[in-house]
């Protein structure tokens, strides 16, 4: 199926009908076809970070001086830097179609916080202070929040909203797919207690490290472009609905969508098409296209 046809179906239907998905937990040994697997040195994490970077074909043309907006794609729990290229095999075609650079770091089950209990897991600081500047130094990006978006699935959806709301000077757009936007109902899950301490021992950390609780302090005047979606059968459906209401109460403009589907690869594969359409429109409204 040609890319334009895929895009048509992604925009026209709500059920996740696009391509089957097989979960993998080990990283492949090959780089994306239109990009690199780079290693970023860091003082914020215990070890250097591998990152997948997918480039539009236009960026590979000899003599090209064109610069491109960037979408950072964050993986979910148990994922890694190659999870998005594995989930979306046509990701290089999408980069070319939209004229975007995709950057996929390794989430390391971090929830994309600076851990208050593990000095070797300062993921938020790594992404903001080290990864974004490194990408801008290596690739033909447009180094501006107006041309920079962050999105992710599940844990990565939480991470995208956490980073985006806290750093409007870095990310002008953000998105969450099936995001764990309130962590407090899930105190025994997904290694969160190893990053924050247990909810019994450190209740203040759980209150301050959940996305829904930073929404009241977010700035509506920042003018960020925000899209959130979740499947109706997803166990995070309730916390997404609550986050949507919190954004409304704060007066923060956003798109919110509930579609058929559960917490699954086919849902996220389909969801990415909607997010890229949304970010393409945001970049155009920001006059960086």
Secondary structure as the mmCIF struct_conf table of DSSP 4:
data_model
#
loop_
_struct_conf.conf_type_id
_struct_conf.id
_struct_conf.beg_label_comp_id
_struct_conf.beg_label_asym_id
_struct_conf.beg_label_seq_id
_struct_conf.end_label_comp_id
_struct_conf.end_label_asym_id
_struct_conf.end_label_seq_id
HELX_RH_AL_P HELX_RH_AL_P1 UNK A 3 UNK A 12
BEND BEND1 UNK A 15 UNK A 15
BEND BEND2 UNK A 18 UNK A 18
BEND BEND3 UNK A 26 UNK A 26
BEND BEND4 UNK A 29 UNK A 30
TURN_TY1_P TURN_TY1_P1 UNK A 33 UNK A 34
STRN STRN1 UNK A 35 UNK A 40
BEND BEND5 UNK A 43 UNK A 44
STRN STRN2 UNK A 45 UNK A 45
BEND BEND6 UNK A 46 UNK A 47
STRN STRN3 UNK A 49 UNK A 54
HELX_RH_3T_P HELX_RH_3T_P1 UNK A 57 UNK A 60
BEND BEND7 UNK A 61 UNK A 61
TURN_TY1_P TURN_TY1_P2 UNK A 62 UNK A 63
STRN STRN4 UNK A 68 UNK A 68
STRN STRN5 UNK A 69 UNK A 74
TURN_TY1_P TURN_TY1_P3 UNK A 77 UNK A 78
TURN_TY1_P TURN_TY1_P4 UNK A 81 UNK A 82
HELX_RH_AL_P HELX_RH_AL_P2 UNK A 83 UNK A 87
TURN_TY1_P TURN_TY1_P5 UNK A 89 UNK A 90
HELX_RH_AL_P HELX_RH_AL_P3 UNK A 91 UNK A 98
TURN_TY1_P TURN_TY1_P6 UNK A 99 UNK A 99
STRN STRN6 UNK A 100 UNK A 104
TURN_TY1_P TURN_TY1_P7 UNK A 108 UNK A 109
TURN_TY1_P TURN_TY1_P8 UNK A 111 UNK A 112
BEND BEND8 UNK A 113 UNK A 113
STRN STRN7 UNK A 114 UNK A 114
BEND BEND9 UNK A 116 UNK A 117
TURN_TY1_P TURN_TY1_P9 UNK A 119 UNK A 120
STRN STRN8 UNK A 121 UNK A 122
HELX_RH_AL_P HELX_RH_AL_P4 UNK A 123 UNK A 125
HELX_RH_PI_P HELX_RH_PI_P1 UNK A 126 UNK A 131
HELX_RH_AL_P HELX_RH_AL_P5 UNK A 132 UNK A 138
BEND BEND10 UNK A 139 UNK A 139
STRN STRN9 UNK A 141 UNK A 141
BEND BEND11 UNK A 144 UNK A 144
HELX_RH_3T_P HELX_RH_3T_P2 UNK A 145 UNK A 147
STRN STRN10 UNK A 148 UNK A 153
TURN_TY1_P TURN_TY1_P10 UNK A 154 UNK A 154
HELX_RH_AL_P HELX_RH_AL_P6 UNK A 155 UNK A 166
TURN_TY1_P TURN_TY1_P11 UNK A 168 UNK A 170
BEND BEND12 UNK A 172 UNK A 172
STRN STRN11 UNK A 173 UNK A 177
BEND BEND13 UNK A 178 UNK A 178
HELX_RH_3T_P HELX_RH_3T_P3 UNK A 184 UNK A 186
TURN_TY1_P TURN_TY1_P12 UNK A 187 UNK A 188
BEND BEND14 UNK A 189 UNK A 189
TURN_TY1_P TURN_TY1_P13 UNK A 190 UNK A 191
HELX_RH_AL_P HELX_RH_AL_P7 UNK A 192 UNK A 196
TURN_TY1_P TURN_TY1_P14 UNK A 199 UNK A 201
HELX_RH_AL_P HELX_RH_AL_P8 UNK A 203 UNK A 208
TURN_TY1_P TURN_TY1_P15 UNK A 209 UNK A 209
BEND BEND15 UNK A 210 UNK A 210
HELX_RH_AL_P HELX_RH_AL_P9 UNK A 211 UNK A 214
HELX_RH_3T_P HELX_RH_3T_P4 UNK A 215 UNK A 217
BEND BEND16 UNK A 218 UNK A 218
HELX_RH_3T_P HELX_RH_3T_P5 UNK A 220 UNK A 222
STRN STRN12 UNK A 225 UNK A 231
TURN_TY1_P TURN_TY1_P16 UNK A 232 UNK A 233
TURN_TY1_P TURN_TY1_P17 UNK A 235 UNK A 236
HELX_RH_AL_P HELX_RH_AL_P10 UNK A 237 UNK A 250
TURN_TY1_P TURN_TY1_P18 UNK A 251 UNK A 251
STRN STRN13 UNK A 255 UNK A 259
BEND BEND17 UNK A 260 UNK A 260
BEND BEND18 UNK A 263 UNK A 264
HELX_RH_AL_P HELX_RH_AL_P11 UNK A 265 UNK A 285
TURN_TY1_P TURN_TY1_P19 UNK A 286 UNK A 287
#
